[in-house]
Amino acid sequence: MTWMLLGLAIAFEVTGTIALKLSDGMQKIGYVAILAASYGLSFYLMSLVAKVLPVSIVYAIWSGVGLSLITLVGWLFLKESLQWPVFLGMGFVIIGVVMISLYSNTSS
């Protein structure tokens, strides 16, 4: 259940970030509402997950997976151009998340 909540938190964060892009500088109120609701739900779900898992692991996974997903969404659907170093950087982020998750000495 904890991992499902973290997955939902990531999905809401990505949704909020897409709404941020589509809000046209916070001018389109519908997207601003989606942004606020999505980020609010994301942080709420992260707070529930942080009760069970160490916050370093929660945040590393949330930010790393969220960064990778929003980069891919921007590339695939928002037609943002990416060059190979971006994909290399995402690989480093994923490696970093795995390293933090495997070698974190924090307790829950």
N, CA, C and O atoms as a MOPAC input file, in Angstrom:
PM7 MOZYME 1SCF
protein

 N      0.81500 1    -1.20000 1     0.00000 1
 C      0.00000 1     0.00000 1     0.00000 1
 C      0.85900 1     1.26400 1     0.00000 1
 O      0.53100 1     2.24600 1    -0.66600 1
 N      1.96000 1     1.23100 1     0.75300 1
 C      2.85500 1     2.38000 1     0.84200 1
 C      3.41800 1     2.74200 1    -0.52800 1
 O      3.46500 1     3.91400 1    -0.90200 1
 N      3.84300 1     1.72700 1    -1.26800 1
 C      4.43400 1     1.98300 1    -2.58700 1
 C      3.38000 1     2.47900 1    -3.57500 1
 O      3.68800 1     3.27600 1    -4.46100 1
 N      2.15400 1     2.01700 1    -3.42900 1
 C      1.08100 1     2.50500 1    -4.28000 1
 C      0.81100 1     3.98500 1    -3.99800 1
 O      0.59900 1     4.76900 1    -4.92300 1
 N      0.81900 1     4.35900 1    -2.72000 1
 C      0.63100 1     5.76500 1    -2.36600 1
 C      1.75700 1     6.63200 1    -2.90500 1
 O      1.52100 1     7.75300 1    -3.35400 1
 N      2.98300 1     6.11600 1    -2.86300 1
 C      4.11200 1     6.86000 1    -3.42100 1
 C      3.95500 1     7.00100 1    -4.93900 1
 O      4.23300 1     8.06300 1    -5.49600 1
 N      3.51400 1     5.94600 1    -5.59500 1
 C      3.26600 1     6.01300 1    -7.03000 1
 C      2.20200 1     7.04900 1    -7.37200 1
 O      2.34000 1     7.79100 1    -8.34400 1
 N      1.14100 1     7.09600 1    -6.57000 1
 C      0.09900 1     8.10600 1    -6.77700 1
 C      0.63600 1     9.51300 1    -6.52500 1
 O      0.29600 1    10.44800 1    -7.25000 1
 N      1.46800 1     9.66400 1    -5.50700 1
 C      2.07400 1    10.97500 1    -5.23400 1
 C      2.90500 1    11.43700 1    -6.42300 1
 O      2.87900 1    12.61400 1    -6.78200 1
 N      3.63300 1    10.52500 1    -7.02500 1
 C      4.44000 1    10.85600 1    -8.20400 1
 C      3.53400 1    11.22300 1    -9.37500 1
 O      3.80700 1    12.18900 1   -10.08800 1
 N      2.46800 1    10.47000 1    -9.57800 1
 C      1.53800 1    10.75500 1   -10.67700 1
 C      0.90700 1    12.13500 1   -10.50300 1
 O      0.76900 1    12.87600 1   -11.47600 1
 N      0.52300 1    12.49200 1    -9.27200 1
 C     -0.05800 1    13.81300 1    -9.04300 1
 C      0.98000 1    14.92200 1    -9.23900 1
 O      0.65000 1    16.00000 1    -9.73200 1
 N      2.23300 1    14.65700 1    -8.85400 1
 C      3.29100 1    15.65400 1    -9.05600 1
 C      3.50800 1    15.90400 1   -10.54200 1
 O      3.64500 1    17.05100 1   -10.96700 1
 N      3.53800 1    14.83900 1   -11.33100 1
 C      3.70900 1    14.97600 1   -12.77600 1
 C      2.51400 1    15.71700 1   -13.37700 1
 O      2.69200 1    16.59000 1   -14.22700 1
 N      1.30300 1    15.37600 1   -12.94400 1
 C      0.10100 1    16.07000 1   -13.41500 1
 C      0.17600 1    17.55800 1   -13.09000 1
 O     -0.13400 1    18.39700 1   -13.93600 1
 N      0.58300 1    17.88300 1   -11.87900 1
 C      0.70900 1    19.28600 1   -11.48400 1
 C      1.73900 1    20.03000 1   -12.30200 1
 O      1.54100 1    21.19700 1   -12.64000 1
 N      2.83100 1    19.37200 1   -12.62200 1
 C      3.87700 1    20.00900 1   -13.41400 1
 C      3.41900 1    20.23900 1   -14.85000 1
 O      3.73600 1    21.26900 1   -15.44600 1
 N      2.68100 1    19.29300 1   -15.40500 1
 C      2.11200 1    19.49000 1   -16.74100 1
 C      1.13300 1    20.67100 1   -16.71200 1
 O      1.14200 1    21.51000 1   -17.61300 1
 N      0.29000 1    20.73100 1   -15.67600 1
 C     -0.65700 1    21.84100 1   -15.54400 1
 C      0.08100 1    23.16800 1   -15.40100 1
 O     -0.38400 1    24.19100 1   -15.90300 1
 N      1.22200 1    23.16100 1   -14.72300 1
 C      2.03100 1    24.36500 1   -14.58500 1
 C      2.46200 1    24.87100 1   -15.96200 1
 O      2.37200 1    26.06500 1   -16.25000 1
 N      2.92300 1    23.96800 1   -16.79200 1
 C      3.33300 1    24.32600 1   -18.15200 1
 C      2.14100 1    24.87000 1   -18.94800 1
 O      2.26500 1    25.87400 1   -19.64900 1
 N      1.00300 1    24.21000 1   -18.83800 1
 C     -0.17200 1    24.58500 1   -19.62400 1
 C     -0.91100 1    25.81200 1   -19.08100 1
 O     -1.79100 1    26.35300 1   -19.75100 1
 N     -0.55500 1    26.25200 1   -17.86700 1
 C     -1.26800 1    27.37600 1   -17.24400 1
 C     -0.91000 1    28.72700 1   -17.85400 1
 O     -1.53700 1    29.73700 1   -17.53400 1
 N      0.09500 1    28.75400 1   -18.73100 1
 C      0.49100 1    29.99100 1   -19.41000 1
 C      0.81400 1    31.09200 1   -18.40300 1
 O      0.23700 1    32.18000 1   -18.42400 1
 N      1.76600 1    30.76500 1   -17.51700 1
 C      2.17500 1    31.75200 1   -16.51200 1
 C      1.10100 1    32.04400 1   -15.48900 1
 O      0.96100 1    33.17900 1   -15.03400 1
 N      0.34400 1    31.02500 1   -15.12700 1
 C     -0.74100 1    31.11200 1   -14.14800 1
 C     -1.90500 1    31.97900 1   -14.64700 1
 O     -2.65500 1    32.54000 1   -13.84800 1
 N     -2.04700 1    32.08200 1   -15.95600 1
 C     -3.12100 1    32.89000 1   -16.53700 1
 C     -4.38600 1    32.08400 1   -16.80200 1
 O     -5.47900 1    32.64900 1   -16.84600 1
 N     -4.25300 1    30.77300 1   -16.97800 1
 C     -5.41300 1    29.91900 1   -17.26400 1
 C     -5.85100 1    29.24900 1   -15.97000 1
 O     -5.23000 1    28.29500 1   -15.50300 1
 N     -6.92700 1    29.76500 1   -15.40600 1
 C     -7.35000 1    29.40400 1   -14.04700 1
 C     -7.67100 1    27.92200 1   -13.90100 1
 O     -7.44500 1    27.34800 1   -12.83500 1
 N     -8.18800 1    27.29600 1   -14.94200 1
 C     -8.48600 1    25.86300 1   -14.87200 1
 C     -7.23500 1    25.04500 1   -14.61600 1
 O     -7.22800 1    24.13300 1   -13.78900 1
 N     -6.17000 1    25.38800 1   -15.34100 1
 C     -4.90300 1    24.67400 1   -15.13600 1
 C     -4.28200 1    25.00600 1   -13.78800 1
 O     -3.62400 1    24.16100 1   -13.18100 1
 N     -4.48800 1    26.23300 1   -13.31700 1
 C     -3.98700 1    26.61000 1   -11.98600 1
 C     -4.68900 1    25.77600 1   -10.91600 1
 O     -4.05700 1    25.34800 1    -9.95000 1
 N     -5.98100 1    25.54700 1   -11.08200 1
 C     -6.72700 1    24.71700 1   -10.13100 1
 C     -6.21600 1    23.27600 1   -10.14900 1
 O     -6.05300 1    22.65700 1    -9.09800 1
 N     -5.96600 1    22.74800 1   -11.34200 1
 C     -5.41600 1    21.38700 1   -11.46700 1
 C     -4.04700 1    21.32800 1   -10.81100 1
 O     -3.73600 1    20.38100 1   -10.08900 1
 N     -3.22900 1    22.34400 1   -11.06400 1
 C     -1.88600 1    22.41200 1   -10.47900 1
 C     -1.96800 1    22.37600 1    -8.95100 1
 O     -1.29300 1    21.57200 1    -8.30800 1
 N     -2.79100 1    23.24500 1    -8.37600 1
 C     -2.89300 1    23.33400 1    -6.91100 1
 C     -3.41000 1    22.02700 1    -6.30400 1
 O     -2.87600 1    21.54500 1    -5.30500 1
 N     -4.44600 1    21.46500 1    -6.91300 1
 C     -5.00800 1    20.21200 1    -6.39400 1
 C     -3.99900 1    19.07600 1    -6.51700 1
 O     -3.84300 1    18.27200 1    -5.59800 1
 N     -3.32100 1    19.01400 1    -7.65000 1
 C     -2.36100 1    17.92700 1    -7.88500 1
 C     -1.18600 1    17.99700 1    -6.92700 1
 O     -0.80600 1    16.98800 1    -6.33300 1
 N     -0.60400 1    19.18700 1    -6.77200 1
 C      0.51900 1    19.32000 1    -5.84300 1
 C      0.06500 1    19.07200 1    -4.40200 1
 O      0.77500 1    18.43700 1    -3.62200 1
 N     -1.12100 1    19.57900 1    -4.05600 1
 C     -1.62900 1    19.33600 1    -2.70500 1
 C     -1.79300 1    17.85600 1    -2.41500 1
 O     -1.37900 1    17.37700 1    -1.35900 1
 N     -2.39500 1    17.13000 1    -3.34700 1
 C     -2.56000 1    15.67800 1    -3.17000 1
 C     -1.21400 1    14.96800 1    -3.14100 1
 O     -1.00800 1    14.04100 1    -2.35700 1
 N     -0.31000 1    15.40200 1    -3.99100 1
 C      1.01000 1    14.77500 1    -4.02500 1
 C      1.71600 1    14.90100 1    -2.67800 1
 O      2.23600 1    13.92000 1    -2.14600 1
 N      1.73000 1    16.12000 1    -2.12900 1
 C      2.40300 1    16.31300 1    -0.84000 1
 C      1.66900 1    15.60700 1     0.29500 1
 O      2.30500 1    15.09700 1     1.21800 1
 N      0.35500 1    15.57300 1     0.23900 1
 C     -0.39700 1    14.84500 1     1.25900 1
 C     -0.03400 1    13.35600 1     1.22700 1
 O      0.23900 1    12.75800 1     2.26700 1
 N     -0.03300 1    12.77000 1     0.03700 1
 C      0.30900 1    11.35100 1    -0.07800 1
 C      1.75900 1    11.09400 1     0.34000 1
 O      2.05900 1    10.08100 1     0.97100 1
 N      2.65700 1    12.02200 1    -0.01700 1
 C      4.04800 1    11.86500 1     0.42400 1
 C      4.14900 1    11.89200 1     1.94100 1
 O      4.96300 1    11.17400 1     2.52100 1
 N      3.32400 1    12.71900 1     2.59100 1
 C      3.36700 1    12.78000 1     4.05700 1
 C      2.93000 1    11.45400 1     4.66900 1
 O      3.45500 1    11.04400 1     5.70400 1
 N      1.97200 1    10.78300 1     4.03500 1
 C      1.54100 1     9.46500 1     4.52600 1
 C      2.64700 1     8.43100 1     4.33400 1
 O      2.89700 1     7.60800 1     5.21400 1
 N      3.30200 1     8.47900 1     3.18400 1
 C      4.37700 1     7.53000 1     2.89900 1
 C      5.55100 1     7.76800 1     3.85200 1
 O      6.19700 1     6.81600 1     4.29100 1
 N      5.82700 1     9.03600 1     4.17200 1
 C      6.94600 1     9.36700 1     5.05700 1
 C      6.72000 1     8.89900 1     6.49000 1
 O      7.65900 1     8.88500 1     7.28500 1
 N      5.49800 1     8.51800 1     6.83100 1
 C      5.24800 1     7.92300 1     8.15000 1
 C      5.82100 1     6.50900 1     8.22200 1
 O      6.12900 1     6.00900 1     9.30500 1
 N      5.96200 1     5.87000 1     7.06100 1
 C      6.37000 1     4.47000 1     7.01000 1
 C      7.81800 1     4.31800 1     6.53500 1
 O      8.57700 1     3.52300 1     7.08900 1
 N      8.18800 1     5.07000 1     5.52300 1
 C      9.53100 1     4.95900 1     4.93200 1
 C     10.37400 1     6.16900 1     5.32000 1
 O      9.82900 1     7.23600 1     5.60000 1
 N     11.69700 1     6.01600 1     5.33900 1
 C     12.56400 1     7.16200 1     5.61900 1
 C     12.35000 1     8.26700 1     4.58600 1
 O     12.21900 1     7.99800 1     3.39200 1
 N     12.31600 1     9.50100 1     5.05500 1
 C     12.03000 1    10.62700 1     4.17600 1
 C     13.08000 1    10.76400 1     3.07700 1
 O     12.75800 1    11.22200 1     1.98100 1
 N     14.32500 1    10.38100 1     3.34100 1
 C     15.36100 1    10.46900 1     2.29400 1
 C     15.02300 1     9.55800 1     1.12300 1
 O     15.23500 1     9.92500 1    -0.03200 1
 N     14.50800 1     8.39200 1     1.41000 1
 C     14.13900 1     7.45500 1     0.35200 1
 C     12.87100 1     7.93600 1    -0.36000 1
 O     12.79000 1     7.89100 1    -1.58700 1
 N     11.89400 1     8.38900 1     0.40600 1
 C     10.64000 1     8.88500 1    -0.16900 1
 C     10.93300 1    10.03000 1    -1.14000 1
 O     10.45800 1    10.02600 1    -2.27600 1
 N     11.71000 1    10.99900 1    -0.68800 1
 C     11.97400 1    12.16900 1    -1.52000 1
 C     12.84800 1    11.82000 1    -2.71800 1
 O     12.63500 1    12.34500 1    -3.81100 1
 N     13.82500 1    10.94600 1    -2.52600 1
 C     14.68800 1    10.55600 1    -3.64300 1
 C     13.87400 1     9.88100 1    -4.74100 1
 O     14.04000 1    10.19200 1    -5.92000 1
 N     13.01000 1     8.97500 1    -4.36300 1
 C     12.19100 1     8.27200 1    -5.36100 1
 C     11.18900 1     9.22500 1    -5.99000 1
 O     11.02900 1     9.23600 1    -7.21100 1
 N     10.51100 1    10.02300 1    -5.17600 1
 C      9.50700 1    10.96900 1    -5.67800 1
 C     10.12600 1    11.94200 1    -6.67700 1
 O      9.59300 1    12.15100 1    -7.76700 1
 N     11.25300 1    12.53300 1    -6.29700 1
 C     11.85500 1    13.53400 1    -7.18200 1
 C     12.52000 1    12.90000 1    -8.38600 1
 O     12.41200 1    13.42900 1    -9.49200 1
 N     13.20500 1    11.77800 1    -8.20300 1
 C     13.90100 1    11.14000 1    -9.32600 1
 C     12.95500 1    10.58200 1   -10.36800 1
 O     13.13400 1    10.81300 1   -11.56400 1
 N     11.95200 1     9.85200 1    -9.92100 1
 C     10.97800 1     9.28500 1   -10.86300 1
 C     10.14100 1    10.40600 1   -11.48100 1
 O      9.85300 1    10.38300 1   -12.67800 1
 N      9.75300 1    11.38900 1   -10.66000 1
 C      8.99200 1    12.52300 1   -11.18100 1
 C      9.77200 1    13.29000 1   -12.23400 1
 O      9.22100 1    13.64300 1   -13.27600 1
 N     11.04000 1    13.55100 1   -11.97900 1
 C     11.89200 1    14.24000 1   -12.95300 1
 C     11.97900 1    13.46200 1   -14.25200 1
 O     11.83600 1    14.03300 1   -15.33300 1
 N     12.20900 1    12.18100 1   -14.15200 1
 C     12.31900 1    11.35700 1   -15.35800 1
 C     11.01400 1    11.32600 1   -16.13400 1
 O     11.01600 1    11.45700 1   -17.35800 1
 N      9.89700 1    11.15200 1   -15.43200 1
 C      8.59800 1    11.10400 1   -16.11100 1
 C      8.23800 1    12.42900 1   -16.76700 1
 O      7.77600 1    12.44200 1   -17.90700 1
 N      8.44200 1    13.54000 1   -16.07000 1
 C      8.06200 1    14.82900 1   -16.65300 1
 C      8.97900 1    15.17800 1   -17.81900 1
 O      8.54600 1    15.83500 1   -18.76600 1
 N     10.22200 1    14.75500 1   -17.76800 1
 C     11.11900 1    14.97900 1   -18.90400 1
 C     10.63000 1    14.20700 1   -20.11900 1
 O     10.61600 1    14.73400 1   -21.23100 1
 N     10.22700 1    12.95500 1   -19.90700 1
 C      9.71000 1    12.15200 1   -21.01400 1
 C      8.37600 1    12.68700 1   -21.53200 1
 O      8.14300 1    12.69700 1   -22.74000 1
 N      7.50500 1    13.12800 1   -20.63600 1
 C      6.22100 1    13.70600 1   -21.05800 1
 C      6.47200 1    14.97100 1   -21.88900 1
 O      5.84400 1    15.17000 1   -22.93000 1
 N      7.37900 1    15.80900 1   -21.43100 1
 C      7.71600 1    17.01800 1   -22.18400 1
 C      8.22900 1    16.70800 1   -23.56700 1
 O      7.89500 1    17.39600 1   -24.53100 1
 N      9.03000 1    15.69000 1   -23.66400 1
 C      9.61500 1    15.28600 1   -24.94900 1
 C      8.56400 1    14.66000 1   -25.86200 1
 O      8.46500 1    15.01300 1   -27.03700 1
 N      7.77800 1    13.72500 1   -25.31500 1
 C      6.83300 1    12.97500 1   -26.13900 1
 C      5.56400 1    13.74000 1   -26.48400 1
 O      5.06400 1    13.62900 1   -27.60300 1
 N      5.02900 1    14.52100 1   -25.53100 1
 C      3.71700 1    15.12200 1   -25.72800 1
 C      3.73900 1    16.64200 1   -25.86700 1
 O      2.88000 1    17.21600 1   -26.53700 1
 N      4.71200 1    17.29000 1   -25.24200 1
 C      4.78000 1    18.74700 1   -25.30900 1
 C      5.78900 1    19.22000 1   -26.34800 1
 O      6.02900 1    20.41900 1   -26.49200 1
 N      6.37300 1    18.27600 1   -27.06300 1
 C      7.29400 1    18.55700 1   -28.17700 1
 C      8.52200 1    19.36400 1   -27.76000 1
 O      9.04200 1    20.16600 1   -28.53600 1
 N      8.98000 1    19.14300 1   -26.52700 1
 C     10.21200 1    19.78700 1   -26.07800 1
 C     11.39100 1    18.98300 1   -26.60500 1
 O     11.37900 1    17.75300 1   -26.57500 1
 N     12.39600 1    19.68100 1   -27.08300 1
 C     13.52100 1    18.97000 1   -27.67300 1
 C     14.52200 1    18.56200 1   -26.58500 1
 O     14.82700 1    19.32900 1   -25.67200 1
 N     15.00900 1    17.36000 1   -26.71200 1
 C     16.00600 1    16.83800 1   -25.78000 1
 C     17.18200 1    16.29900 1   -26.57000 1
 O     17.01900 1    15.75700 1   -27.66300 1
 N     18.35600 1    16.45300 1   -26.01000 1
 C     19.55800 1    15.89700 1   -26.61600 1
 C     20.06100 1    14.76400 1   -25.72900 1
 O     19.62500 1    14.62200 1   -24.58700 1
 N     20.95500 1    13.97900 1   -26.24400 1
 C     21.40300 1    12.78000 1   -25.53900 1
 C     21.93300 1    13.05100 1   -24.13000 1
 O     21.74800 1    12.19400 1   -23.26600 1
 N     22.58700 1    14.19600 1   -23.83500 1
 C     23.04000 1    14.40200 1   -22.45400 1
 C     21.89700 1    14.42600 1   -21.43500 1
 O     22.10300 1    14.09200 1   -20.26800 1
 N     20.69300 1    14.82000 1   -21.86800 1
 C     19.54800 1    14.81300 1   -20.95800 1
 C     19.22100 1    13.38500 1   -20.53300 1
 O     18.95700 1    13.12200 1   -19.36000 1
 N     19.24100 1    12.47700 1   -21.48700 1
 C     18.96900 1    11.07300 1   -21.16600 1
 C     20.07600 1    10.48900 1   -20.28900 1
 O     19.80800 1     9.68200 1   -19.39900 1
 N     21.30000 1    10.89200 1   -20.53800 1
 C     22.41300 1    10.46600 1   -19.69300 1
 C     22.20500 1    10.98400 1   -18.26800 1
 O     22.40600 1    10.25100 1   -17.29900 1
 N     21.80400 1    12.24500 1   -18.14800 1
 C     21.53600 1    12.82100 1   -16.83400 1
 C     20.42000 1    12.10000 1   -16.10300 1
 O     20.50700 1    11.87100 1   -14.89700 1
 N     19.36200 1    11.73700 1   -16.83800 1
 C     18.27400 1    10.97100 1   -16.20600 1
 C     18.79200 1     9.62700 1   -15.70900 1
 O     18.37800 1     9.15300 1   -14.65100 1
 N     19.68500 1     9.02000 1   -16.46100 1
 C     20.28600 1     7.77200 1   -16.00800 1
 C     21.04800 1     7.96300 1   -14.70400 1
 O     20.96400 1     7.13100 1   -13.80100 1
 N     21.79600 1     9.07000 1   -14.60900 1
 C     22.51500 1     9.36300 1   -13.36700 1
 C     21.54900 1     9.58900 1   -12.20200 1
 O     21.81500 1     9.15100 1   -11.08200 1
 N     20.43700 1    10.26700 1   -12.46100 1
 C     19.44100 1    10.48400 1   -11.41200 1
 C     18.89400 1     9.15000 1   -10.92700 1
 O     18.76300 1     8.92700 1    -9.72300 1
 N     18.57700 1     8.27100 1   -11.85800 1
 C     18.03600 1     6.95800 1   -11.48500 1
 C     19.06700 1     6.16900 1   -10.68800 1
 O     18.72800 1     5.52800 1    -9.69300 1
 N     20.31000 1     6.21400 1   -11.12000 1
 C     21.37900 1     5.53700 1   -10.36700 1
 C     21.47500 1     6.13200 1    -8.96200 1
 O     21.63800 1     5.39400 1    -7.99100 1
 N     21.37700 1     7.45000 1    -8.84500 1
 C     21.43000 1     8.10400 1    -7.53800 1
 C     20.29200 1     7.67500 1    -6.62900 1
 O     20.49800 1     7.43400 1    -5.44000 1
 N     19.09700 1     7.57800 1    -7.18500 1
 C     17.94200 1     7.13900 1    -6.39200 1
 C     18.15300 1     5.71400 1    -5.89800 1
 O     17.87600 1     5.40600 1    -4.73900 1
 N     18.63700 1     4.85900 1    -6.76400 1
 C     18.89900 1     3.46800 1    -6.36900 1
 C     19.96300 1     3.42700 1    -5.28400 1
 O     19.82200 1     2.68300 1    -4.31400 1
 N     21.02100 1     4.20800 1    -5.43000 1
 C     22.10200 1     4.22300 1    -4.42900 1
 C     21.57400 1     4.70100 1    -3.06700 1
 O     21.88400 1     4.10700 1    -2.03400 1
 N     20.78100 1     5.76900 1    -3.07400 1
 C     20.22400 1     6.27000 1    -1.81200 1
 C     19.31600 1     5.21700 1    -1.18800 1
 O     19.36700 1     4.98300 1     0.02000 1
 N     18.49300 1     4.58800 1    -2.00500 1
 C     17.56700 1     3.58000 1    -1.48800 1
 C     18.30400 1     2.37600 1    -0.92300 1
 O     17.90900 1     1.83900 1     0.11200 1
 N     19.36300 1     1.94700 1    -1.58200 1
 C     20.09500 1     0.76100 1    -1.14000 1
 C     20.99500 1     1.02400 1     0.06300 1
 O     21.14500 1     0.16600 1     0.93300 1
 N     21.59300 1     2.21200 1     0.10900 1
 C     22.62200 1     2.44400 1     1.10200 1
 C     22.24700 1     3.47000 1     2.17200 1
 O     23.10900 1     3.91500 1     2.93000 1
 N     20.98100 1     3.84300 1     2.23700 1
 C     20.55500 1     4.77900 1     3.26400 1
 C     20.54800 1     4.07400 1     4.60200 1
 O     20.00800 1     2.97600 1     4.73100 1
 N     21.14400 1     4.70000 1     5.59400 1
 C     21.18500 1     4.13200 1     6.94600 1
 C     20.11700 1     4.71800 1     7.85000 1
 O     20.13300 1     4.49700 1     9.06100 1
 N     19.18900 1     5.46500 1     7.26600 1
 C     18.13500 1     6.06000 1     8.09000 1
 C     17.12100 1     4.99500 1     8.46900 1
 O     16.93900 1     4.00900 1     7.75500 1
 N     16.47500 1     5.20400 1     9.58300 1
 C     15.44200 1     4.26000 1    10.00400 1
 C     14.09000 1     4.92900 1     9.89300 1
 O     13.98400 1     6.15500 1     9.92600 1
 N     13.05700 1     4.11200 1     9.76300 1
 C     11.71600 1     4.68600 1     9.61200 1
 C     11.06400 1     4.95700 1    10.92900 1
 O      9.93300 1     5.44100 1    10.96900 1

